[in-house]
Amino acid sequence: MLLEDLKDYLGFAVAGNFANHLGEAGEADEFAVIETKEKDAPKGMFPFYIKNHNSFLGTYPVCDEIIYTHGREDENLQVEAEVALICDFVYKNEKVIDIVPKYFSAFNDCSIRIQDGNKLSTKKNWGINTKGISQDIIEIDNFTEDGILSKYHISSFIKRDGIVHDYGTTSAVKSYSYFFTQLKDWMIDKLNTQEDCGPLEELTQFMGQAKDSNGILIAAGATAYTDFGKKNFLQKGDEIYVYVYNAHAHSFQDIMNDMCGMDTFLSQCSKLHQTVQ
């Protein structure tokens, strides 16, 4: 699967699927109006790419090598390290009936952090090359606790002026608030029923392209930040690294060695490396 193939996918992401992320991102107040059925449930979903949509959402933002600021670096751009789920889906009678995660990859749901009262989606796609996905795409054996994803962790780093900084807290994929069957069922419900509220939009309006789409690319939610990640926004020249790796096969030191240029064979890892321009 290539980046070009994903142009025929719908792009959605999950908001608030890791504890503390919204607060650290400065978005907790905007999301306070949204009530969830369970205390730790994600807040909702938002679109970041809808092919042929007559708005900014129609611009394909995903790249595996570059993040363009498009002159907006003063608006506090932040890496969001996530797992991307590349999914098939079933759409009948104007409803999503099923979502079938087929592959996963490291993802950077890069975001603008200004609090302007606009919808969250407006801070997620500000032009071409404003998102990141690794082309190290890994097949999902089964999307349950017994599957391969239970072994994987997410790490993220920034290399600035030759110095490597932890950016996101290294986190097990299974530590998402919702994942596996619980997340799948929740996403099906949200795509069919989410209403316009606060920073989130009513979602059925974007599903008109479903019949012409080959699947859904879903960013499952961003990890919490380290102290450096909380206080430091992206600058031109920064190098971004996001790793989604099998922690049973590779150590954190293996990841650090790879990022520092040592010859490390990461056989069970999806690695994203982007430069900010």
Backbone as CSV, one residue per row, in Angstrom:
resi,resn,N_x,N_y,N_z,CA_x,CA_y,CA_z,C_x,C_y,C_z
1,MET,0.845,-1.196,0.000,0.000,0.000,0.000,0.880,1.245,0.000
2,LEU,0.529,2.212,-0.835,1.302,3.432,-0.977,0.493,4.639,-0.507
3,LEU,1.181,5.755,-0.312,0.490,6.986,0.075,-0.595,7.353,-0.919
4,GLU,-0.336,7.101,-2.207,-1.323,7.424,-3.239,-2.616,6.652,-3.019
5,ASP,-2.510,5.411,-2.541,-3.707,4.597,-2.312,-4.616,5.229,-1.260
6,LEU,-4.008,5.866,-0.260,-4.795,6.432,0.837,-5.572,7.677,0.427
7,LYS,-5.284,8.203,-0.755,-6.084,9.326,-1.261,-7.534,8.916,-1.494
8,ASP,-7.781,7.626,-1.618,-9.140,7.128,-1.830,-9.776,6.630,-0.543
9,TYR,-9.189,6.980,0.591,-9.738,6.641,1.903,-10.312,7.894,2.557
10,LEU,-11.321,7.734,3.388,-11.785,8.810,4.255,-10.837,8.914,5.442
11,GLY,-10.544,10.120,5.901,-9.642,10.314,7.034,-10.370,10.858,8.252
12,PHE,-10.403,10.068,9.318,-11.019,10.488,10.582,-10.055,10.215,11.724
13,ALA,-10.239,10.922,12.834,-9.404,10.708,14.015,-10.269,10.739,15.267
14,VAL,-9.734,10.127,16.313,-10.411,10.021,17.609,-9.837,11.079,18.546
15,ALA,-10.706,11.825,19.199,-10.287,12.879,20.132,-10.400,12.396,21.572
16,GLY,-9.321,12.594,22.340,-9.375,12.323,23.776,-9.353,10.859,24.137
17,ASN,-8.484,10.061,23.459,-8.453,8.617,23.706,-7.264,8.202,24.568
18,PHE,-6.489,9.167,25.068,-5.445,8.897,26.060,-5.664,9.831,27.234
19,ALA,-5.533,9.311,28.432,-5.712,10.130,29.630,-4.779,11.340,29.588
20,ASN,-5.328,12.499,29.909,-4.594,13.766,30.073,-4.229,14.470,28.769
21,HIS,-4.412,13.821,27.605,-3.925,14.464,26.383,-4.630,15.794,26.115
22,LEU,-5.950,15.842,26.260,-6.670,17.086,25.927,-6.256,18.228,26.841
23,GLY,-6.030,17.918,28.114,-5.597,18.959,29.029,-4.223,19.492,28.667
24,GLU,-3.314,18.580,28.328,-1.962,18.996,27.962,-1.948,19.762,26.644
25,ALA,-2.901,19.459,25.777,-2.980,20.141,24.483,-3.741,21.460,24.567
26,GLY,-4.223,21.807,25.758,-4.944,23.061,25.936,-6.358,23.039,25.400
27,GLU,-6.910,21.840,25.233,-8.224,21.724,24.597,-9.323,21.280,25.565
28,ALA,-8.976,21.070,26.836,-9.948,20.531,27.788,-11.171,21.427,27.928
29,ASP,-10.969,22.765,27.953,-12.097,23.676,28.138,-13.083,23.576,26.975
30,GLU,-12.545,23.511,25.745,-13.429,23.430,24.581,-14.244,22.140,24.595
31,PHE,-13.656,21.063,25.115,-14.346,19.768,25.133,-15.226,19.583,26.366
32,ALA,-15.199,20.544,27.284,-15.970,20.396,28.521,-17.471,20.305,28.261
33,VAL,-17.932,20.830,27.125,-19.367,20.811,26.817,-19.825,19.443,26.344
34,ILE,-18.885,18.550,26.062,-19.244,17.245,25.517,-19.303,16.220,26.637
35,GLU,-20.456,15.607,26.788,-20.641,14.582,27.806,-20.446,13.207,27.181
36,THR,-19.806,12.317,27.922,-19.625,10.945,27.449,-20.342,9.980,28.382
37,LYS,-20.695,8.813,27.837,-21.442,7.830,28.633,-20.581,7.268,29.754
38,GLU,-19.279,7.145,29.497,-18.358,6.642,30.502,-17.269,7.683,30.752
39,LYS,-16.753,7.724,31.968,-15.797,8.751,32.370,-14.569,8.803,31.460
40,ASP,-14.026,7.645,31.097,-12.784,7.601,30.336,-13.004,7.443,28.831
41,ALA,-14.235,7.562,28.375,-14.500,7.398,26.949,-13.888,8.528,26.146
42,PRO,-13.477,8.253,24.900,-13.054,9.353,24.022,-14.188,10.357,23.860
43,LYS,-13.824,11.583,23.482,-14.824,12.645,23.357,-15.615,12.564,22.054
44,GLY,-14.993,12.064,21.008,-15.691,12.007,19.727,-14.699,11.806,18.599
45,MET,-15.184,11.979,17.357,-14.348,11.843,16.169,-14.416,13.126,15.349
46,PHE,-13.378,13.338,14.538,-13.382,14.494,13.650,-12.734,14.099,12.324
47,PRO,-13.135,14.757,11.233,-12.522,14.472,9.934,-11.235,15.271,9.755
48,PHE,-10.255,14.658,9.069,-9.084,15.434,8.646,-8.875,15.362,7.140
49,TYR,-9.594,14.453,6.457,-9.510,14.389,4.991,-10.766,13.723,4.440
50,ILE,-11.464,14.432,3.570,-12.638,13.895,2.879,-12.447,14.184,1.391
51,LYS,-12.132,13.169,0.631,-11.848,13.356,-0.797,-13.000,14.081,-1.498
52,ASN,-12.639,15.073,-2.314,-13.592,15.855,-3.125,-14.496,16.765,-2.298
53,HIS,-14.231,16.908,-0.998,-15.042,17.834,-0.205,-14.729,19.264,-0.633
54,ASN,-15.740,20.112,-0.672,-15.558,21.486,-1.173,-15.109,22.433,-0.067
55,SER,-14.115,21.991,0.710,-13.536,22.802,1.781,-12.079,22.390,1.936
56,PHE,-11.442,22.908,2.960,-10.055,22.524,3.250,-9.913,21.020,3.439
57,LEU,-11.001,20.342,3.835,-10.946,18.900,4.058,-10.707,18.109,2.778
58,GLY,-10.925,18.739,1.621,-10.680,18.067,0.360,-9.216,18.018,-0.026
59,THR,-8.349,18.717,0.701,-6.907,18.698,0.449,-6.307,17.474,1.117
60,TYR,-5.551,16.672,0.351,-4.914,15.478,0.906,-3.682,15.903,1.697
61,PRO,-3.667,15.686,3.021,-2.612,16.279,3.854,-1.480,15.326,4.240
62,VAL,-1.544,14.072,3.828,-0.667,13.050,4.400,0.634,12.917,3.614
63,CYS,1.753,12.831,4.351,3.080,12.686,3.749,3.926,11.834,4.690
64,ASP,4.987,11.212,4.162,5.835,10.396,5.027,7.219,11.012,5.262
65,GLU,7.462,12.221,4.737,8.803,12.794,4.851,8.839,14.229,5.368
66,ILE,7.757,14.967,5.217,7.776,16.414,5.462,6.538,16.830,6.255
67,ILE,6.710,17.824,7.123,5.585,18.611,7.639,5.814,20.047,7.192
68,TYR,4.881,20.584,6.430,4.955,21.987,6.023,4.212,22.843,7.044
69,THR,4.854,23.914,7.473,4.163,24.844,8.374,3.213,25.751,7.605
70,HIS,3.443,25.930,6.314,2.669,26.881,5.506,2.636,28.261,6.170
71,GLY,3.746,28.623,6.833,3.855,29.940,7.460,3.089,30.087,8.757
72,ARG,2.640,28.954,9.345,1.796,29.042,10.540,2.499,28.548,11.808
73,GLU,3.825,28.564,11.787,4.534,28.064,12.962,4.267,28.892,14.212
74,ASP,3.803,30.140,14.067,3.468,30.958,15.232,2.165,30.517,15.897
75,GLU,1.473,29.566,15.272,0.198,29.092,15.828,0.378,27.792,16.612
76,ASN,1.608,27.549,17.072,1.893,26.450,17.994,1.555,25.086,17.396
77,LEU,2.402,24.641,16.490,2.238,23.329,15.874,2.841,22.268,16.773
78,GLN,2.091,21.175,16.952,2.523,20.129,17.870,2.372,18.761,17.210
79,VAL,3.370,17.920,17.426,3.273,16.522,16.993,2.201,15.823,17.816
80,GLU,1.431,14.949,17.173,0.558,14.033,17.898,0.902,12.622,17.434
81,ALA,1.586,11.886,18.286,2.028,10.533,17.955,0.897,9.543,18.211
82,GLU,0.558,8.770,17.187,-0.610,7.898,17.259,-0.378,6.611,16.473
83,VAL,-1.306,5.688,16.656,-1.429,4.539,15.765,-2.497,4.859,14.735
84,ALA,-2.158,4.666,13.466,-3.157,4.775,12.403,-3.690,3.387,12.081
85,LEU,-4.999,3.279,11.973,-5.653,2.035,11.571,-6.169,2.212,10.149
86,ILE,-5.721,1.348,9.259,-6.156,1.383,7.864,-7.235,0.320,7.724
87,CYS,-8.461,0.767,7.475,-9.627,-0.092,7.657,-10.466,-0.234,6.392
88,ASP,-11.024,-1.413,6.207,-12.155,-1.592,5.313,-13.411,-1.231,6.105
89,PHE,-14.493,-0.950,5.381,-15.745,-0.702,6.094,-16.928,-1.097,5.225
90,VAL,-18.040,-1.317,5.882,-19.286,-1.655,5.198,-20.264,-0.514,5.422
91,TYR,-20.802,0.029,4.320,-21.724,1.164,4.383,-22.987,0.800,3.605
92,LYS,-24.118,0.699,4.310,-25.387,0.328,3.683,-26.499,1.211,4.223
93,ASN,-27.417,1.569,3.336,-28.582,2.372,3.745,-28.163,3.611,4.533
94,GLU,-27.077,4.255,4.047,-26.560,5.489,4.631,-26.124,5.324,6.085
95,LYS,-25.647,4.139,6.413,-25.100,3.891,7.746,-23.832,3.044,7.641
96,VAL,-22.899,3.296,8.555,-21.733,2.427,8.683,-22.170,1.185,9.467
97,ILE,-22.030,0.026,8.831,-22.449,-1.237,9.450,-21.280,-1.920,10.144
98,ASP,-20.084,-1.786,9.560,-18.932,-2.466,10.133,-17.655,-1.711,9.758
99,ILE,-16.643,-1.817,10.613,-15.292,-1.319,10.362,-14.342,-2.484,10.608
100,VAL,-13.446,-2.730,9.661,-12.539,-3.875,9.753,-11.090,-3.377,9.651
101,PRO,-10.402,-3.190,10.775,-8.994,-2.768,10.720,-8.127,-3.846,10.070
102,LYS,-7.398,-3.466,9.011,-6.598,-4.424,8.239,-5.102,-4.242,8.462
103,TYR,-4.661,-2.987,8.636,-3.244,-2.673,8.800,-3.099,-1.554,9.824
104,PHE,-1.877,-1.414,10.371,-1.607,-0.270,11.238,-0.254,0.323,10.890
105,SER,-0.046,1.561,11.335,1.171,2.291,11.010,1.382,3.409,12.022
106,ALA,2.620,3.903,12.114,2.906,5.089,12.916,2.308,6.314,12.231
107,PHE,1.750,7.224,13.025,1.020,8.372,12.476,1.336,9.620,13.281
108,ASN,1.410,10.748,12.594,1.559,12.060,13.222,0.350,12.901,12.857
109,ASP,-0.584,13.018,13.801,-1.788,13.820,13.594,-1.475,15.267,13.984
110,CYS,-0.498,15.848,13.298,0.035,17.169,13.630,-1.107,18.191,13.769
111,SER,-0.973,19.082,14.745,-2.110,19.940,15.090,-1.671,21.363,15.392
112,ILE,-2.547,22.313,15.031,-2.420,23.713,15.434,-3.064,23.859,16.813
113,ARG,-2.424,24.592,17.700,-2.897,24.667,19.084,-3.560,25.986,19.463
114,ILE,-3.862,26.858,18.521,-4.576,28.077,18.890,-5.998,27.731,19.310
115,GLN,-6.487,28.424,20.316,-7.849,28.198,20.804,-8.730,29.331,20.291
116,ASP,-9.365,29.103,19.144,-10.122,30.169,18.487,-11.615,29.892,18.413
117,GLY,-12.051,28.810,19.056,-13.468,28.494,19.071,-13.963,27.805,17.815
118,ASN,-13.088,27.595,16.827,-13.492,26.891,15.610,-13.475,25.388,15.834
119,LYS,-14.010,24.659,14.869,-14.062,23.203,14.972,-12.645,22.629,14.996
120,LEU,-12.499,21.521,15.688,-11.190,20.887,15.817,-10.604,20.547,14.450
121,SER,-11.431,20.168,13.505,-10.931,19.774,12.184,-10.172,20.899,11.498
122,THR,-10.504,22.163,11.806,-9.826,23.292,11.149,-8.369,23.414,11.591
123,LYS,-8.020,22.747,12.697,-6.650,22.802,13.218,-5.846,21.567,12.828
124,LYS,-6.450,20.712,11.997,-5.850,19.421,11.683,-5.423,19.288,10.226
125,ASN,-5.884,20.156,9.374,-5.519,20.089,7.953,-5.422,21.521,7.458
126,TRP,-4.189,22.015,7.352,-4.006,23.393,6.871,-3.219,23.395,5.564
127,GLY,-3.315,22.287,4.814,-2.672,22.231,3.510,-1.984,20.902,3.271
128,ILE,-1.333,20.788,2.121,-0.625,19.551,1.815,0.521,19.349,2.811
129,ASN,0.837,18.085,3.066,1.965,17.708,3.921,1.852,18.296,5.327
130,THR,0.678,18.152,5.928,0.476,18.597,7.302,0.131,17.434,8.235
131,LYS,0.196,16.233,7.730,0.001,15.000,8.500,1.145,14.056,8.168
132,GLY,1.343,13.018,8.964,2.396,12.063,8.666,1.961,10.636,8.873
133,ILE,2.362,9.760,7.949,2.148,8.326,8.132,3.380,7.577,7.642
134,SER,3.772,6.561,8.385,4.882,5.718,7.960,4.426,4.779,6.855
135,GLN,5.325,4.521,5.916,5.026,3.512,4.898,5.465,2.115,5.340
136,ASP,5.913,2.003,6.594,6.118,0.675,7.199,4.767,0.216,7.738
137,ILE,3.944,-0.318,6.855,2.578,-0.686,7.210,2.547,-2.159,7.597
138,ILE,1.952,-2.456,8.750,1.980,-3.798,9.322,0.565,-4.380,9.316
139,GLU,0.451,-5.623,8.891,-0.861,-6.277,8.823,-1.357,-6.621,10.219
140,ILE,-2.649,-6.434,10.425,-3.293,-6.793,11.693,-3.806,-8.229,11.582
141,ASP,-3.349,-9.096,12.488,-3.811,-10.487,12.455,-5.253,-10.591,12.939
142,ASN,-5.544,-9.998,14.076,-6.941,-9.822,14.503,-6.987,-8.657,15.478
143,PHE,-8.044,-7.885,15.386,-8.151,-6.644,16.158,-8.798,-6.940,17.513
144,THR,-8.092,-7.738,18.321,-8.540,-8.069,19.671,-7.333,-8.036,20.602
145,GLU,-7.606,-8.213,21.895,-6.529,-8.251,22.882,-5.549,-9.383,22.613
146,ASP,-5.975,-10.413,21.883,-5.098,-11.545,21.586,-4.240,-11.313,20.350
147,GLY,-4.424,-10.181,19.671,-3.726,-9.929,18.423,-2.384,-9.247,18.611
148,ILE,-1.726,-9.011,17.498,-0.360,-8.486,17.475,-0.249,-7.099,18.104
149,LEU,-1.290,-6.272,17.974,-1.200,-4.890,18.443,-1.033,-4.777,19.963
150,SER,-1.419,-5.812,20.693,-1.254,-5.779,22.152,0.211,-5.699,22.568
151,LYS,1.117,-6.050,21.665,2.544,-6.069,21.989,3.241,-4.746,21.655
152,TYR,2.530,-3.835,21.002,3.188,-2.649,20.447,3.106,-1.439,21.363
153,HIS,4.157,-0.628,21.312,4.239,0.638,22.036,4.418,1.786,21.046
154,ILE,4.065,3.006,21.506,4.232,4.229,20.708,5.266,5.109,21.393
155,SER,6.270,5.562,20.637,7.240,6.540,21.143,7.377,7.667,20.132
156,SER,7.714,8.854,20.615,7.938,9.966,19.683,9.029,10.881,20.214
157,PHE,9.741,11.505,19.271,10.903,12.317,19.596,11.013,13.484,18.623
158,ILE,11.702,14.511,19.086,12.106,15.625,18.229,13.629,15.727,18.293
159,LYS,14.250,15.837,17.125,15.682,16.158,17.083,15.794,17.615,16.657
160,ARG,16.337,18.425,17.560,16.457,19.873,17.327,17.911,20.290,17.582
161,ASP,18.512,20.913,16.590,19.909,21.350,16.713,20.818,20.203,17.133
162,GLY,20.518,19.006,16.593,21.359,17.848,16.865,21.088,17.141,18.167
163,ILE,20.167,17.646,18.962,19.855,17.052,20.268,18.491,16.363,20.196
164,VAL,18.430,15.127,20.691,17.192,14.347,20.677,16.418,14.587,21.971
165,HIS,15.124,14.847,21.838,14.249,15.057,22.995,13.059,14.095,22.912
166,ASP,12.748,13.423,24.034,11.464,12.711,24.121,10.351,13.731,23.947
167,TYR,9.372,13.438,23.099,8.279,14.390,22.863,6.961,13.882,23.454
168,GLY,6.643,12.627,23.159,5.452,12.014,23.742,5.851,10.944,24.743
169,THR,4.990,10.688,25.699,5.239,9.636,26.681,5.136,8.277,25.996
170,THR,6.171,7.451,26.132,6.108,6.114,25.540,4.964,5.343,26.187
171,SER,4.081,4.822,25.334,2.818,4.255,25.820,2.489,2.974,25.069
172,ALA,1.963,1.996,25.791,1.483,0.774,25.154,0.218,1.079,24.361
173,VAL,0.104,0.494,23.181,-1.104,0.689,22.375,-2.342,0.261,23.161
174,LYS,-2.213,-0.818,23.943,-3.381,-1.316,24.677,-3.766,-0.400,25.836
175,SER,-2.968,0.667,26.091,-3.343,1.613,27.153,-4.219,2.751,26.647
176,TYR,-4.574,2.746,25.346,-5.622,3.651,24.887,-6.856,3.451,25.766
177,SER,-7.606,4.531,25.998,-8.836,4.394,26.797,-9.778,3.387,26.155
178,TYR,-9.991,3.537,24.836,-10.788,2.572,24.087,-9.914,2.008,22.971
179,PHE,-9.913,0.690,22.845,-9.210,0.065,21.727,-9.854,-1.283,21.457
180,PHE,-9.429,-1.924,20.413,-9.963,-3.221,20.004,-11.489,-3.145,19.820
181,THR,-12.209,-4.151,20.222,-13.653,-4.217,19.929,-14.402,-3.028,20.503
182,GLN,-14.007,-2.573,21.685,-14.687,-1.425,22.303,-14.543,-0.184,21.434
183,LEU,-13.348,0.063,20.909,-13.144,1.219,20.036,-13.894,1.050,18.730
184,LYS,-13.832,-0.127,18.151,-14.516,-0.371,16.879,-16.018,-0.102,17.002
185,ASP,-16.640,-0.657,18.024,-18.088,-0.458,18.209,-18.412,1.009,18.464
186,TRP,-17.566,1.659,19.243,-17.768,3.083,19.543,-17.656,3.915,18.273
187,MET,-16.682,3.634,17.405,-16.507,4.406,16.172,-17.682,4.224,15.222
188,ILE,-18.174,3.019,15.110,-19.348,2.781,14.262,-20.511,3.642,14.743
189,ASP,-20.710,3.658,16.063,-21.797,4.460,16.631,-21.584,5.940,16.364
190,LYS,-20.362,6.446,16.568,-20.100,7.869,16.382,-20.276,8.301,14.931
191,LEU,-19.801,7.500,13.997,-19.930,7.863,12.581,-21.393,7.949,12.156
192,ASN,-22.249,7.231,12.852,-23.676,7.236,12.516,-24.504,8.225,13.320
193,THR,-24.006,8.629,14.501,-24.882,9.384,15.412,-24.289,10.685,15.960
194,GLN,-22.983,10.930,15.775,-22.394,12.116,16.408,-23.049,13.395,15.896
195,GLU,-23.445,14.238,16.825,-24.086,15.503,16.494,-23.098,16.656,16.627
196,ASP,-23.458,17.785,16.056,-22.644,18.993,16.169,-22.673,19.472,17.617
197,CYS,-21.480,19.566,18.230,-21.415,20.026,19.622,-20.010,20.517,19.913
198,GLY,-19.885,21.745,20.395,-18.585,22.278,20.749,-17.615,22.212,19.578
199,PRO,-16.421,21.640,19.785,-15.411,21.599,18.727,-15.626,20.489,17.709
200,LEU,-16.656,19.658,17.915,-16.890,18.509,17.039,-18.090,18.726,16.136
201,GLU,-18.032,18.080,14.976,-19.068,18.229,13.955,-19.968,17.005,13.853
202,GLU,-21.149,17.234,13.333,-22.032,16.125,12.949,-21.347,15.374,11.808
203,LEU,-21.249,14.044,11.910,-20.383,13.296,11.009,-21.063,12.710,9.780
204,THR,-22.365,12.500,9.821,-22.996,11.861,8.662,-22.889,12.739,7.415
205,GLN,-22.692,14.046,7.599,-22.555,14.942,6.446,-21.325,14.613,5.600
206,PHE,-20.342,13.944,6.196,-19.108,13.630,5.472,-19.145,12.245,4.826
207,MET,-20.202,11.504,5.085,-20.225,10.118,4.612,-20.813,9.980,3.212
208,GLY,-21.132,11.118,2.574,-21.614,11.058,1.193,-20.580,10.486,0.252
209,GLN,-19.292,10.566,0.640,-18.222,10.019,-0.184,-17.947,8.546,0.113
210,ALA,-18.710,7.953,1.022,-18.398,6.595,1.467,-18.439,5.577,0.329
211,LYS,-19.424,5.715,-0.548,-19.567,4.724,-1.625,-18.391,4.777,-2.591
212,ASP,-17.725,5.919,-2.686,-16.591,6.065,-3.604,-15.250,5.916,-2.906
213,SER,-15.255,5.504,-1.640,-14.018,5.383,-0.865,-13.628,3.914,-0.722
214,ASN,-12.315,3.675,-0.715,-11.808,2.307,-0.587,-11.664,1.865,0.854
215,GLY,-11.789,2.796,1.793,-11.644,2.451,3.193,-11.637,3.699,4.047
216,ILE,-11.315,3.515,5.330,-11.203,4.624,6.273,-9.831,4.548,6.941
217,LEU,-9.124,5.671,6.930,-7.878,5.822,7.672,-8.227,6.496,8.993
218,ILE,-7.968,5.805,10.099,-8.377,6.299,11.409,-7.152,6.503,12.287
219,ALA,-6.963,7.723,12.774,-5.938,8.015,13.774,-6.571,7.782,15.138
220,ALA,-6.014,6.829,15.901,-6.707,6.320,17.085,-6.594,7.201,18.310
221,GLY,-5.749,8.238,18.285,-5.627,9.134,19.423,-4.176,9.333,19.812
222,ALA,-3.866,10.520,20.343,-2.485,10.901,20.637,-2.110,10.580,22.077
223,THR,-0.838,10.244,22.259,-0.314,9.980,23.596,-0.187,11.285,24.389
224,ALA,0.061,11.137,25.682,0.375,12.293,26.524,1.773,12.802,26.162
225,TYR,2.092,14.036,26.605,3.364,14.665,26.287,4.348,14.577,27.448
226,THR,5.628,14.571,27.094,6.668,14.779,28.095,6.706,16.271,28.457
227,ASP,7.506,16.643,29.436,7.639,18.069,29.774,8.136,18.858,28.566
228,PHE,9.075,18.292,27.809,9.575,18.986,26.626,8.459,19.148,25.602
229,GLY,7.679,18.091,25.393,6.604,18.145,24.412,5.529,19.152,24.758
230,LYS,5.253,19.308,26.064,4.242,20.275,26.496,4.658,21.713,26.199
231,LYS,5.956,21.975,26.301,6.439,23.359,26.282,7.060,23.775,24.955
232,ASN,7.310,22.825,24.053,8.042,23.134,22.832,7.222,22.784,21.594
233,PHE,6.968,23.800,20.792,6.227,23.607,19.551,7.201,23.508,18.382
234,LEU,6.695,23.047,17.251,7.572,22.740,16.125,8.208,23.997,15.526
235,GLN,9.462,23.837,15.126,10.204,24.881,14.437,10.743,24.307,13.134
236,LYS,10.916,25.173,12.149,11.511,24.715,10.902,12.896,24.132,11.184
237,GLY,13.176,23.012,10.549,14.429,22.306,10.772,14.328,21.174,11.767
238,ASP,13.266,21.147,12.588,13.071,20.019,13.507,12.901,18.724,12.720
239,GLU,13.396,17.644,13.300,13.130,16.312,12.769,12.189,15.586,13.725
240,ILE,11.134,15.013,13.172,10.105,14.310,13.940,10.299,12.805,13.764
241,TYR,10.240,12.083,14.863,10.305,10.616,14.815,9.114,10.058,15.593
242,VAL,8.370,9.168,14.965,7.318,8.424,15.654,7.559,6.946,15.372
243,TYR,7.640,6.167,16.434,7.834,4.724,16.315,6.636,3.999,16.927
244,VAL,6.110,3.021,16.214,5.164,2.066,16.780,5.853,0.710,16.661
245,TYR,6.288,0.160,17.806,7.198,-0.981,17.756,6.752,-2.102,18.706
246,ASN,7.108,-3.323,18.334,6.817,-4.480,19.163,7.779,-4.478,20.348
247,ALA,7.249,-4.171,21.529,8.095,-4.053,22.721,8.555,-5.416,23.232
248,HIS,8.011,-6.508,22.664,8.489,-7.845,23.015,9.692,-8.229,22.162
249,ALA,9.892,-7.506,21.056,10.999,-7.809,20.142,12.094,-6.759,20.175
250,HIS,11.727,-5.502,20.518,12.689,-4.402,20.505,12.614,-3.647,21.833
251,SER,13.763,-3.246,22.317,13.813,-2.452,23.548,13.733,-0.968,23.213
252,PHE,13.467,-0.168,24.237,13.484,1.286,24.049,14.877,1.736,23.599
253,GLN,15.914,1.062,24.097,17.276,1.408,23.683,17.485,1.137,22.196
254,ASP,16.863,0.083,21.670,16.932,-0.174,20.222,16.378,1.017,19.447
255,ILE,15.265,1.556,19.936,14.638,2.698,19.256,15.563,3.905,19.310
256,MET,16.128,4.173,20.475,17.050,5.299,20.614,18.272,5.129,19.710
257,ASN,18.790,3.913,19.657,19.957,3.654,18.812,19.644,3.919,17.347
258,ASP,18.463,3.491,16.923,18.070,3.714,15.527,17.984,5.203,15.222
259,MET,17.374,5.938,16.123,17.179,7.362,15.871,18.499,8.117,15.859
260,CYS,19.462,7.608,16.609,20.770,8.270,16.671,21.706,7.807,15.555
261,GLY,21.162,7.015,14.625,21.934,6.674,13.446,22.724,5.388,13.532
262,MET,22.559,4.632,14.610,23.250,3.358,14.723,22.552,2.323,13.845
263,ASP,23.306,1.326,13.415,22.778,0.303,12.515,21.936,-0.683,13.319
264,THR,20.639,-0.413,13.393,19.715,-1.219,14.195,18.644,-1.804,13.284
265,PHE,18.456,-3.107,13.342,17.455,-3.762,12.499,16.141,-3.863,13.275
266,LEU,15.189,-3.007,12.920,13.882,-3.000,13.582,12.895,-3.763,12.705
267,SER,12.839,-5.066,12.914,12.046,-5.930,12.028,10.548,-5.840,12.301
268,GLN,10.185,-5.412,13.518,8.766,-5.342,13.896,8.459,-3.938,14.394
269,CYS,8.547,-2.995,13.470,8.410,-1.585,13.832,7.896,-0.804,12.635
270,SER,7.025,0.144,12.916,6.599,1.132,11.927,7.214,2.459,12.343
271,LYS,8.075,3.011,11.479,8.838,4.214,11.811,8.469,5.349,10.873
272,LEU,8.181,6.499,11.461,7.907,7.726,10.698,8.997,8.745,11.017
273,HIS,9.593,9.293,9.980,10.637,10.326,10.144,10.284,11.471,9.202
274,GLN,10.003,12.652,9.759,9.643,13.826,8.972,10.505,15.020,9.366
275,THR,10.739,15.906,8.420,11.436,17.159,8.662,10.449,18.311,8.526
276,VAL,10.518,19.265,9.439,9.618,20.427,9.414,10.196,21.476,8.458
277,GLN,9.383,21.905,7.518,9.826,22.886,6.513,8.813,24.015,6.392
